[in-house]
């Protein structure tokens, strides 16, 4: 199995593509942002461990809800108070979502 350098944070999400065209969710579209502002990309090793539950590289169709997970490798001291930051996919502005960890 995959081993984290810090702590694996697995976040399951459900969202809907509200644009009028399909797009592919890639790793650059989401980050874990710690309370102090440090930002972490998704973990490649963690995503491999998720298998088909990973939302990365999935085609997102307009108007259809999609459920999947992201994995981040975050230092244990940075997990509490973290947020997800989404950008791209037709949005001009980044969106931050609080997490309950």
C-alpha angles and dihedrals in degrees: 000000000000120000122212122223086213121359127319110236111197114195120190114203138183120197143150129232104237095184124096095245138054122253138179119247108230133182094259091065098069136044135174108235116200122217091259092051101261110144128213130193123220116282114249092203091048092049091052089054090053092057113181093000090072113104093202113115093009119138109243113206123207115268095003121117116233129197125197145122142259126203125207128185102219131169107259091238091058100051101084113084093015125152137199116239117202126191138163129031095108096316118123092199133053117242123213122204123194116232129216103220 
